[in-house]
Amino acid sequence: MNAHFERLLPNGQEWFSPKEVAALIGKTDQFVRDCFQNQKILGHTANGRIGARHEKRHRYQIHRDGVLLYLLRTANYEPQDFLSQMGELIRRRSPEEKQMLRRLLD
């Protein structure tokens, strides 16, 4: 099942910002930060100081595995269900559409 979701993430990238994770899962970066703080998305945080007043700023880093765990936990389907439903959609296509799909798959 992990391989199914692994394909949704960019190849070669191990660490993601909240903004990048948000784009991957179709949510806002604030949603991702909230999930991070509630431990629904796992990762690391680093504290730093910015500005003249030296306010603290948190920098969130989310490992690829943290994104995959979130996707696994929140999926309301199994990969085989997804493929089965895709198969049903394809079977309902016209002969011309099926031919076009075959060309795209090759």
C-alpha angles and dihedrals in degrees: 000000000000091000090057091061095035088071089062092065126075115263116253098013114119102170129046137189120228088256092055092047090048090056091049096050098034097246136111123272088242089058089052093049090049090050089048092053091047090047093242087121114038125216145109133289129206125196122219139165123241137179133016093295091052095233114184117251125193120217115199123207119187119196121222089249090056090055091047092050090052092050092048093049096047100041113114092198142052118239091246089055089052092050092046091053091046088053090053091051091050093048089057094055122105119258089256093052091048090052090051090049091051090054091049092050093051 
